[in-house]
Structure formats: C-alpha cells, structure tokens
Amino acid sequence: MSTTVTTQNQSGFSIVELTIAMTLTLIIAGASATLLSQSFHMRSREDKRSDAIADAQRALNIVSREIANSGFGLMDNGIVPGDTNSNSIRIRANLNAYTLEPGSGGVTDPDEDIKYLLYIDEAENRRYLVRLDAEIAKVDRTRATTVLANRLDFFNLDFFDGNGAPIAANTAAVREAWRVRITVGVVLPEEGTFGTAGYQGTEPGSVQLVSDVVLRNASQITY
C-alpha cells in the first residue's frame, strides 16, 4: 500500500510588502507617541497653571483685605512714603483704636504696621511675595516674615487719588491715595524641550490677577 503526499507552496509577504507594512507601523507609532507627549505636557502645564492661579489668588485676597484697612483709626490713609513704591507697600492702621485694650492709642500692636514686597532670590531664581510685620520684627524678624506666595513673578501697585488720577508710587503723594490697584501674576515655565513634540513655551503662559481696593480711611475721616 502506498501513500502519496502532495506538497503545496504557500505564498507569504514579499519584501516590498513587509517594508511598506513596517513603514506604516512606524508612522502610526510615531504619531501616537507625539500625541501622547503633547497630552502629558499640556496636562503638566495646566496643573501648574491651576496651582499658580490658586497661589496668586490666595495672596491677592490677603493683601487686598489688609490694604483696605489702611488708615483705620488714623488721620491719614496709613500709607508710608519711602517704604512704598510700585513693587512694595507699607501700611499702618490702628485696628483697636476704639477699644480699651493696652496699646489702643497708637500703632503698636501686631498686624498694625505691615509691609508687602516681592523678594527675589537670585540663587534659586525664584520670587516670593512677603509680608513683614514691623512690630513683631522689633523682637524677632524671622517670626515677623511670612511668605504669602512662592511662585509669583510680579507684584505691581498703582495708586489713584479721589478723582481717579494716578499718583506716582515713590513719592510723598501716596498719602493722598484713595484707591490702590494690586496686580499679581506668574509666567508659566517651559514644558518639554524646544523643537520636540509637545513643547509648551512661555508664551502665551502668563496668569495675571488684578484687585482694585478703596482704602477704608480714604475720606481722611477717623472712624
């Protein structure tokens, strides 16, 4: 008894077809990697933006509230010339002027003589919005200093009189200010490497918040 075995040739991909398939696969993989990289960088950028806005907003709320009280219990608006310019402000208020507490007769208690300024750390290339309590500083300067925001790039102040006309920030005329415009903001850093997929540059990458504050004692009347 004999057995006959039939062999059939099965054709596969040619070298040309394999080359085309591999090329298409590489193109699709490359496009997917680019989209994924862009997604990661955009997500990282948005996280930083959210953190920056929260930090700036928190600092702006504190500064606005305290500047609004400037001059309370005093005969002027409480702004101290010489320690005030377009990037810093020193304010005074006799917050317990109408109580019988010790020291209520003058600006001698904590939170009544405050300075805000943007401190620049050149070594770390960082900028901090700092609150300095002058009364506490007489005893312990370290305890008197509070960092309100550690990611700000600018802290600008504009002063206006009762008619809305601007006042030079570094002059004695700030004693006549009725309103202070506070601007805080950050410039978001680069994400990724320039020229590569998903790169996010610094522009447009700024976050800016503005608050207009009318001084509580703007009318120059002692409450």
Buried (B, 14 or more C-beta within 10 A) or exposed (E): EEEEEEEEEEEEEEEEEEEEEEEEEEEEEEEEEEEEBBEBBBEBBEEBBEBBBEBBBEBBEBBBEBBBBBBBBBEBBBBBBEBBBBBBBBBBBBBBBEEEEEBBEEBBBBBBBBBBBBBEEEEEEEBBBBBBBBBBBEEEEEEBBBEBBBBBBBBBBBBBBEEEEEBEBEBEBBBBBBBBBBBBBBBBEEBBEEEEBBBBEEEEBBBBBEBEBEBBBBEBEBE
